[in-house]
């Protein structure tokens, strides 16, 4: 387990390095592959469904080298790109589609409200377009909810929710 101290009834404090390391360790031992030093350039868009990601090595992109990207096919893609919500923006811009938001587009995050942000990051975690899920601060940016500040409980719950949504979708 991860060491923590209970600060109040619903607030716990833990070491960020220990908790992040433990999460990565458990994920890798459960079979997750982590692609280090990769950047997502685009998505695979087939039959109006997001069906994978187009990636390249970040050092190649930084040097401006002309190296063809790789396609990684997937039944579900998660935009967890944070405040920029890059994957959702790319899908909407390049394909002229409407996302599952009030405006059909990325709305953009609102200013910081820690309590509302913590709640709304979980509420905004969903399938935003067929094959494309959104979580974390990308969910806040897409849905137009407040950023949440330096408390990460909502981020962990958002990740858990998106995993559960995908498991349910794959089981069909």
Backbone bond lengths (Angstrom), bond angles and torsions (degrees), N, CA, C in turn:
res aa  C-N    CA-C-N  psi(-1)  N-CA   C-N-CA  omega(-1)  CA-C   N-CA-C  phi
1 X - - - 1.437 - - 1.523 111.64 -
2 X 1.289 114.96 175.88 1.465 122.88 179.78 1.529 107.94 -104.40
3 X 1.318 116.41 131.71 1.462 120.59 177.71 1.518 110.22 -68.17
4 X 1.330 116.56 139.52 1.465 121.20 178.61 1.519 109.40 -153.05
5 X 1.331 114.86 161.98 1.456 122.12 173.13 1.524 107.86 -122.93
6 X 1.330 115.36 138.18 1.459 119.03 176.65 1.524 108.05 -84.42
7 X 1.334 115.40 119.96 1.459 122.13 -178.40 1.527 111.40 -88.48
8 X 1.337 116.23 -39.91 1.463 122.87 176.73 1.526 106.97 -152.41
9 X 1.322 116.91 -173.48 1.466 120.05 -175.73 1.524 113.56 -53.46
10 X 1.333 117.03 -40.83 1.454 119.98 -175.86 1.525 113.48 -125.92
11 X 1.345 116.26 26.06 1.462 119.96 179.59 1.521 109.44 -134.26
12 X 1.331 115.05 124.84 1.456 121.82 -179.08 1.523 108.81 -121.64
13 X 1.323 116.79 146.70 1.459 122.17 -178.65 1.521 108.02 -118.84
14 X 1.340 115.40 133.96 1.462 119.91 178.17 1.519 109.54 -143.67
15 X 1.303 116.22 163.79 1.456 122.25 178.72 1.531 108.84 -74.12
16 X 1.327 116.92 127.12 1.464 120.53 -175.48 1.525 112.38 -66.20
17 X 1.328 117.99 -37.62 1.467 120.31 179.95 1.526 110.21 -68.00
18 X 1.323 116.86 -44.57 1.458 119.84 179.59 1.522 111.26 -62.81
19 X 1.326 117.11 -45.52 1.467 119.39 -176.79 1.523 111.26 -67.46
20 X 1.326 118.17 -42.41 1.467 120.90 178.60 1.528 110.89 -64.94
21 X 1.313 116.51 -44.17 1.470 120.31 178.78 1.517 111.28 -61.40
22 X 1.324 116.51 -42.16 1.468 120.42 -179.63 1.524 110.73 -64.99
23 X 1.326 117.40 -42.17 1.460 120.27 178.99 1.529 111.05 -63.37
24 X 1.331 117.23 -44.82 1.467 120.69 178.21 1.525 111.19 -62.79
25 X 1.318 116.92 -44.80 1.464 121.81 -179.99 1.530 110.82 -58.22
26 X 1.329 116.13 -49.52 1.462 120.46 -179.07 1.531 111.49 -64.41
27 X 1.330 116.69 -39.31 1.467 120.23 -179.65 1.528 111.09 -63.99
28 X 1.318 117.06 -45.50 1.469 121.05 -179.91 1.525 110.57 -64.16
29 X 1.322 117.15 -41.66 1.461 120.05 -179.62 1.523 112.68 -71.84
30 X 1.326 116.95 -16.17 1.470 120.89 175.19 1.526 111.65 -89.21
31 X 1.354 117.07 -3.28 1.456 120.20 175.94 1.512 115.89 112.97
32 X 1.317 118.69 1.53 1.461 121.70 179.73 1.526 110.52 -69.88
33 X 1.312 116.46 138.56 1.460 122.01 171.97 1.517 107.67 -103.02
34 X 1.311 117.05 126.08 1.460 121.88 178.66 1.525 107.78 -105.14
35 X 1.318 116.06 123.11 1.461 121.83 179.33 1.525 108.05 -93.63
36 X 1.314 116.46 104.89 1.459 121.75 -178.30 1.525 110.08 -89.00
37 X 1.302 116.91 139.21 1.472 123.46 177.55 1.533 112.77 66.62
38 X 1.320 116.85 33.63 1.455 122.16 174.29 1.520 109.05 -112.17
39 X 1.319 116.33 150.39 1.460 122.48 173.42 1.518 108.23 -124.44
40 X 1.330 115.69 140.75 1.458 120.50 176.06 1.528 107.34 -87.01
41 X 1.336 115.87 119.73 1.470 121.86 179.95 1.520 112.29 -90.54
42 X 1.323 116.12 -31.15 1.459 120.61 -171.88 1.524 107.41 -165.00
43 X 1.316 116.03 -179.73 1.458 121.64 172.37 1.516 108.64 -118.39
44 X 1.317 115.70 159.06 1.459 121.21 170.72 1.527 105.62 -87.15
45 X 1.333 116.46 124.74 1.463 122.44 -175.71 1.521 107.22 -122.70
46 X 1.325 116.44 104.75 1.464 121.18 -174.04 1.521 109.23 -129.80
47 X 1.324 116.95 127.09 1.464 122.79 -179.77 1.530 111.72 55.05
48 X 1.336 116.10 40.76 1.468 122.74 179.76 1.523 113.72 60.77
49 X 1.318 117.01 30.27 1.458 123.11 176.33 1.529 107.82 -132.48
50 X 1.327 116.53 137.46 1.464 120.25 173.02 1.518 106.61 -72.91
51 X 1.336 116.30 118.97 1.460 121.29 -170.08 1.523 113.84 -121.70
52 X 1.319 117.53 12.32 1.455 120.22 178.73 1.512 110.79 159.74
53 X 1.327 114.89 -173.63 1.463 120.98 179.68 1.519 110.03 -127.76
54 X 1.320 115.11 152.81 1.459 123.24 176.43 1.528 106.04 -108.59
55 X 1.330 116.61 118.00 1.464 120.54 -173.64 1.526 111.69 -122.24
56 X 1.308 114.53 159.35 1.460 121.71 172.22 1.517 107.49 -147.07
57 X 1.315 115.63 163.51 1.452 120.54 179.30 1.520 108.92 -73.76
58 X 1.299 116.73 129.36 1.462 121.74 -178.61 1.524 112.02 -55.68
59 X 1.338 120.81 -44.14 1.476 118.99 178.35 1.535 112.87 -59.66
60 X 1.328 117.82 -34.31 1.466 121.75 177.42 1.528 109.37 -63.78
61 X 1.328 116.48 -45.03 1.457 120.48 179.92 1.524 111.30 -65.92
62 X 1.321 116.98 -41.50 1.471 120.53 -179.25 1.523 111.84 -64.19
63 X 1.320 117.11 -31.73 1.464 121.23 179.86 1.527 112.51 -86.76
64 X 1.321 117.15 -6.33 1.453 120.92 179.85 1.521 113.14 70.19
65 X 1.328 116.36 24.75 1.462 120.44 -179.88 1.528 110.03 -76.79
66 X 1.296 116.60 149.66 1.464 121.75 179.77 1.520 109.48 -95.45
67 X 1.317 115.12 88.78 1.458 122.67 178.49 1.524 106.57 -123.42
68 X 1.331 116.21 128.27 1.462 119.90 -179.44 1.527 110.23 -62.38
69 X 1.325 117.02 139.89 1.463 120.82 179.14 1.525 111.27 -75.69
70 X 1.302 115.13 171.51 1.464 122.84 176.96 1.518 109.21 -108.60
71 X 1.313 116.83 145.03 1.457 121.77 175.01 1.521 108.45 -101.15
72 X 1.307 116.20 129.87 1.459 121.25 174.14 1.525 106.30 -116.15
73 X 1.323 115.86 111.01 1.457 121.18 -178.00 1.531 109.58 -78.49
74 X 1.332 115.95 145.08 1.461 120.59 -178.38 1.526 109.71 -152.49
75 X 1.316 116.32 147.19 1.458 120.95 175.05 1.519 110.96 -75.95
76 X 1.334 116.13 -27.05 1.465 122.44 178.83 1.525 108.47 -141.87
77 X 1.314 116.58 138.44 1.461 123.00 178.31 1.523 107.13 -121.12
78 X 1.322 116.64 137.67 1.462 121.61 179.30 1.523 109.20 -111.60
79 X 1.336 115.84 125.84 1.463 120.41 169.47 1.520 106.84 -89.27
80 X 1.313 115.39 103.61 1.459 122.92 174.74 1.516 108.53 -120.40
81 X 1.337 116.50 34.31 1.469 121.73 -173.25 1.518 113.55 -80.08
82 X 1.312 117.59 4.58 1.454 120.19 174.79 1.511 113.31 84.59
83 X 1.332 114.94 -152.33 1.460 122.76 -173.02 1.532 113.70 -53.74
84 X 1.324 117.42 -30.54 1.468 120.39 -176.12 1.526 113.73 -81.04
85 X 1.307 118.10 -20.10 1.481 123.60 -177.62 1.532 110.94 41.99
86 X 1.317 115.32 51.57 1.467 122.16 -171.73 1.525 114.26 -60.36
87 X 1.312 117.32 -39.09 1.460 118.45 -176.70 1.524 111.23 -69.56
88 X 1.322 117.17 -41.51 1.473 120.02 177.74 1.520 110.75 -63.92
89 X 1.321 116.74 -42.23 1.470 120.41 178.42 1.531 110.85 -61.70
90 X 1.320 116.10 -42.99 1.466 120.90 -179.18 1.524 111.33 -64.16
91 X 1.328 117.07 -46.32 1.466 120.86 -179.71 1.524 110.56 -59.90
92 X 1.330 116.82 -46.37 1.467 120.41 -178.36 1.532 111.04 -66.44
93 X 1.327 116.86 -44.60 1.470 121.08 -175.96 1.525 111.99 -68.02
94 X 1.309 117.44 -45.70 1.464 120.22 -173.65 1.520 114.02 -79.84
95 X 1.318 116.99 -21.58 1.467 119.13 -171.97 1.523 114.15 -119.01
96 X 1.316 117.05 0.28 1.460 120.27 176.49 1.513 114.46 59.11
97 X 1.319 116.49 37.13 1.462 120.53 -177.58 1.530 110.55 -105.27
98 X 1.325 115.52 168.40 1.465 121.93 176.20 1.524 109.08 -106.19
99 X 1.318 115.33 129.44 1.462 121.18 174.79 1.528 109.16 -82.42
100 X 1.316 116.42 162.69 1.469 121.44 179.64 1.531 109.94 -80.59
101 X 1.355 115.59 65.46 1.469 122.33 175.19 1.523 107.87 -128.68
102 X 1.320 116.39 172.94 1.468 120.57 179.69 1.523 112.42 -60.02
103 X 1.338 116.88 -31.96 1.471 120.96 -177.35 1.525 113.25 -102.84
104 X 1.335 116.88 -11.83 1.459 120.56 -175.29 1.514 112.79 84.93
105 X 1.329 116.75 0.17 1.466 122.51 -178.69 1.531 109.40 -131.47
106 X 1.327 115.79 176.72 1.461 120.50 171.60 1.525 106.89 -69.73
107 X 1.315 117.55 121.30 1.462 121.98 -175.38 1.529 111.25 -81.01
108 X 1.317 117.42 -38.35 1.465 122.21 -177.06 1.512 110.76 100.65
109 X 1.332 115.69 137.39 1.457 118.99 -176.76 1.524 111.69 -69.25
110 X 1.330 114.78 154.17 1.455 121.46 176.11 1.529 108.72 -95.34
111 X 1.304 115.87 172.35 1.459 121.20 -179.29 1.526 111.57 -63.58
112 X 1.320 114.90 163.47 1.454 123.12 -172.80 1.527 113.34 -60.21
113 X 1.321 114.73 130.90 1.463 124.73 169.12 1.522 104.02 -148.19
114 X 1.329 116.58 99.64 1.459 121.29 -169.46 1.528 112.02 -56.38
115 X 1.318 118.32 -50.59 1.467 120.84 -175.37 1.531 110.71 -65.99
116 X 1.328 117.38 -51.77 1.468 120.14 179.55 1.519 110.89 -63.19
117 X 1.326 117.45 -39.57 1.463 121.18 179.58 1.512 112.70 -61.07
118 X 1.335 116.16 -41.96 1.467 120.75 178.63 1.531 111.09 -61.12
119 X 1.315 116.96 -41.34 1.463 120.53 -179.62 1.525 111.59 -73.15
120 X 1.315 116.24 -45.23 1.465 120.75 -173.04 1.526 113.66 -72.52
121 X 1.340 118.16 -26.37 1.469 118.93 178.15 1.528 109.69 -63.56
122 X 1.313 116.98 -33.21 1.471 120.39 177.41 1.531 109.84 -76.24
123 X 1.331 117.12 -44.06 1.468 120.27 179.60 1.529 111.88 -61.99
124 X 1.318 117.81 -33.02 1.461 121.52 -178.45 1.514 114.62 -82.01
125 X 1.318 117.20 -5.87 1.462 122.35 179.31 1.518 108.37 -76.58
126 X 1.355 116.09 117.40 1.471 119.15 -174.02 1.524 110.22 -170.06
127 X 1.326 115.22 176.05 1.460 120.67 170.06 1.531 105.65 -80.03
128 X 1.298 116.31 115.82 1.463 122.20 -172.94 1.526 111.68 -93.62
129 X 1.318 115.61 -20.50 1.460 124.27 176.40 1.528 105.66 -160.36
130 X 1.332 120.12 151.48 1.466 119.60 -178.78 1.532 112.61 -50.13
131 X 1.332 114.51 120.22 1.459 121.71 179.87 1.517 114.36 88.17
132 X 1.329 118.91 -9.62 1.463 122.41 -176.62 1.528 110.40 -120.10
133 X 1.320 114.72 118.16 1.462 122.08 178.14 1.525 108.44 -107.92
134 X 1.326 115.70 156.23 1.457 120.72 -179.34 1.527 108.48 -131.37
135 X 1.342 115.87 138.49 1.463 120.03 178.70 1.525 109.96 -146.32
136 X 1.314 115.39 171.00 1.457 121.75 177.46 1.519 112.29 62.74
137 X 1.322 115.91 -148.71 1.463 120.19 -177.67 1.523 112.02 -65.95
138 X 1.327 117.80 -22.47 1.464 119.39 173.68 1.531 109.80 -64.05
139 X 1.334 117.39 -35.95 1.468 120.79 177.10 1.528 110.60 -64.43
140 X 1.327 116.47 -39.53 1.471 119.92 177.59 1.520 110.79 -65.10
141 X 1.321 116.45 -43.39 1.466 120.18 -179.40 1.520 111.55 -65.52
142 X 1.311 117.08 -42.46 1.462 120.86 -178.56 1.531 110.82 -66.36
143 X 1.326 116.82 -42.47 1.463 121.27 -174.67 1.521 114.21 -87.67
144 X 1.337 118.00 -9.62 1.460 120.32 178.98 1.510 113.55 76.44
145 X 1.328 117.11 35.95 1.460 121.11 178.64 1.526 110.37 -103.96
146 X 1.334 118.30 167.51 1.466 120.31 -176.38 1.529 113.39 -67.36
147 X 1.327 115.09 147.81 1.466 118.48 168.96 1.511 107.32 -69.16
148 X 1.331 117.33 160.39 1.453 118.61 -166.49 1.508 116.48 -114.06
149 X 1.290 120.38 -6.79 1.454 119.55 178.07 1.516 113.11 84.85
150 X 1.334 116.44 -164.44 1.459 121.44 -168.83 1.529 115.02 -87.64
151 X 1.308 117.74 29.10 1.458 120.80 177.59 1.523 106.64 -112.80
152 X 1.333 117.52 129.11 1.457 119.91 -168.48 1.524 114.99 -109.28
153 X 1.316 118.48 7.84 1.461 120.05 178.07 1.515 111.93 -59.20
154 X 1.330 116.20 -42.47 1.460 120.42 178.98 1.512 112.07 -63.84
155 X 1.323 116.89 -35.61 1.465 120.53 178.56 1.525 110.52 -65.16
156 X 1.331 116.76 -44.05 1.461 119.85 178.64 1.523 111.11 -65.12
157 X 1.323 116.77 -41.84 1.467 119.96 178.06 1.526 111.46 -66.20
158 X 1.320 117.77 -34.59 1.463 121.90 175.72 1.524 110.30 -63.79
159 X 1.321 116.80 -44.14 1.465 120.80 177.54 1.514 112.17 -62.72
160 X 1.315 116.25 -41.29 1.464 120.57 177.60 1.528 110.61 -64.44
161 X 1.331 116.12 -41.42 1.463 119.85 -179.43 1.524 111.02 -64.77
162 X 1.341 118.27 -44.63 1.464 119.69 -178.96 1.526 110.38 -65.32
163 X 1.324 117.15 -36.51 1.468 119.60 177.00 1.523 110.65 -63.14
164 X 1.339 116.53 -43.76 1.464 120.19 179.13 1.529 111.92 -64.68
165 X 1.342 116.84 -39.72 1.469 120.56 177.87 1.530 111.13 -61.90
166 X 1.320 116.39 -41.68 1.469 120.32 -178.84 1.521 110.95 -70.78
167 X 1.315 117.16 -41.25 1.467 119.92 176.75 1.530 109.89 -58.01
168 X 1.319 115.71 -44.94 1.473 120.34 179.10 1.534 110.86 -62.65
169 X 1.327 117.21 -43.31 1.476 120.92 -179.91 1.525 111.31 -64.55
170 X 1.317 117.33 -40.15 1.463 120.41 -178.36 1.527 112.04 -71.11
171 X 1.317 115.90 -31.02 1.468 119.54 177.30 1.521 111.04 -75.81
172 X 1.360 115.00 -19.26 1.439 124.69 171.91 1.457 119.45 60.94
